[in-house]
Amino acid sequence: MELTAICIIGFLVLGIYKIVELLVKRKERLIIIEKFTSQATSETVRLPAIVQEKQDFASWSLRIALLLIGVGAGSLCAFFLQMYYLPDDWNTQQMLYTACICLFGGIGLFLAFLIELKQANRQSK
């Protein structure tokens, strides 16, 4: 097998492992928060509105939608930059596509965070 294929498979396995690890850690944190809130009264401890016991499916769909919009915008931006401004160098094209996709995907996730924070502030008032 080529080195590229090995690297791709390695990154996929690492990504899946990190997602599973993140979900397990999140469940552990929620259990700790539940134990902590059951011991303390509601007047002494105020948890932020962003910490919720149940998962809100609307927030996940918002995150995924804005992530995919960001990835699409990044791909489109990279395509136009490559088409009109850059020479036909394969390494430069790979770097440009990866950078634009990651940048716009990150911007999409940041926008999702801001929207969720605004909604949480609106609900707490």
N, C-alpha and C positions, 0 to 999 in steps of 0.2 A: 504494500500500500504506500501511497505517496505521503509525504510529510503533511501536506495540506489536508488530506482526508483525516489523518490522525488528529491533527489540531482541531478540525471542525467537530469531530466526534467527542474529543476531550472537552471542548467548550460547551457542547450540548449537555453532556453528562454533568459537568460542573454547574451549569445553569439550573438543571432539574434538581440537583442536590440542594442548591442554595434556596430554591423556591420551597422545597419540602422543609428545610431547616427553618426558614422564616415562618412558615405556617405553624410548626411545632412550637417555636419560641413564642409566637403570638398567643397560642392557647395556654402556655405556661404563665405568661404575663396576666392573662385574663383571670386565671385561677388565683394568682397571688392578689390581684386587685379585689376579687370577690371576697377572699378571706380577710383582707384588710378592711374593706367596707363593712363586712358583717361584724367585725369587732368594734369599730368606731361608730359613733352616732353621725347622723347626717349633718348636724350643725358644726361639728369639729372638722370634718373633712369634706372638702368640695373638689370633686374631680372635674377636669375640663370636659367640655361638651363633646370634644372630639373622641374621648374614650367612651365607647358604647359597649353594652353587653351583647347585643345582637348585631349581626352583620347587615349593613344596609346595602341592598342589591343595586339601588339607584346610584350610589357612589361608585360601586365597581363598574357599572356600565359607563358612567361618566369618565372614569379613569381610562378604561379600555378604549372608549371612543376617541378621547382626546389624544391618547397615545398613538392610535392608528392614524388619526388626522395629521399628527406631527410627523409620523413616519412617511406618510404620503406626500406631505409638503416638503419634507427633506429630500425625498427621492426626486420630486419634480424640480426643486431648486438645484440639486446636483446635476440633473440632466441638462438644464438650461445653461448652467455654468460650464459644464463639460462641452456642450454643443457649440457655444459661442466664444469662450474665452481660453480654453485650455487645449494644448496639443494632444495628439493621440498617444499619450504615454499611459500604459496599462497600470502602472503602480500609482500614478497620480490620480487616475480615475477611481481606483479602489479606495484610496485615502479620502478623496472628495466625497464619494457616496457614503462611506462609513461615517465620516465626520458630520455630514449634513443630516443623515438619518438619526444619529445619536443626539445631535443638537436640537433638532426640531421635536424629536420624541421626548426629550427632557423638558423642553419648553411646554409641550402638551401636558405632561404630568404635573409640572409646576402650576399651570393654569387650573388643572383639576383640583389641586390642593387649595389654591386660593378660593375657588368656588365653594368647596366643601367647608372651608374655614368661615367664609361669609355666611353660608347657610347655618352653621353651628352657632355663630354669634347671633343670627337672627332668631333662632329657636330658643336660645337661652334668655333673650330679652323678653 
